[in-house]
């Protein structure tokens, strides 16, 4: 099945001897134009393919939307907290794939989301959609851009080259589309710095998850689970050069419930707090963070900015060390399920907040083999119930090597939440423990 696809794509390529400059020239007008094209295509597919009445917008709906302004919508949690940020990544990467930097691409994400909210639907523009699509799209988009660059290889050729381009498409479809149009799926040229990060740890794992299917169950149920964990760059060993030169992303899936967690955090700024050549290292960091958690106890997520200190203490001379992190954060906009409240058909609240997290880990050459962590977040609802929500999440993880690159990973975590309502209703308090046992493959690229 794959061979015919590769053959057709190879026929689409231009002369592979053509060279492309690096860095590529910035094309801001093309980037903004592509966001309009994305919105037009999505709107027409929804209107003609899926026969959605809300997609049949026109000049009357545009004028009404611009006149009435923002409102809070009633979309499902997954739609608002995952689908919209992923869509926003398309806008952001219209900028990145057209030679624009991180900060130059930020307005592209905001414009793409604003234009969709006002012109892509008959509904009034949604404030939470614009916020989540823009900020979430920036966070996910920059990571997708960098990961896509590591998968592609401008020095490769033949079928291997095409397969790499195809593999990067789900992560960075706009970048892949632009490369195809410009003949970069086959043309040779220099790889960007993101292609080969100096330091990284990649973990892929599968196994069993033990948890309750419903919050009131008294017994745990086993189900399949999958883990993807990527540490891109070194928080303390790598001097700050550009936004998201260091980031981490974790994805947890299960056969019951689908996407359980997606957490992504990228460094916006970093500063050494002691000598870069010191044996022990301490670095101040400002991170942009995206959170999505979903389990029977709670559905919670949001966009945050955090500031704190990452530290590392070396132990002996064989690569062992202790890592610590202590951060405080401001939640720009968070969401948490609140059954029976929300807005209309929506069963969750929106609001800003604040929180803190800490972490202690034992490592060898950058790969953590024992990790203890805790996170506490407060969300004050401004759309939905008149409520204050306190969310806590913590646990312990351990990895045991069994062969080169392979090991067993075990974790035990607990989610908790307490919601207090000002209208006198009963306080809502829940806890949700779970455990995972996985066979994990680890690839380490620290100290290259």
PyMOL commands that set and color helices and strands:
alter all, ss='L'
color gray80, all
select helices_A, chain A and resi 2-11+28-49+53-55+59-68+77-96+102-119+127-151+158-169+173-181+193-196
alter helices_A, ss='H'
color red, helices_A
select strands_A, chain A and resi 200-211+221-232+247-254+258-272+281-295+298-315+320-337+348-364+367-380+387-403+406-421+428-444
alter strands_A, ss='S'
color yellow, strands_A
deselect
rebuild
show_as cartoon
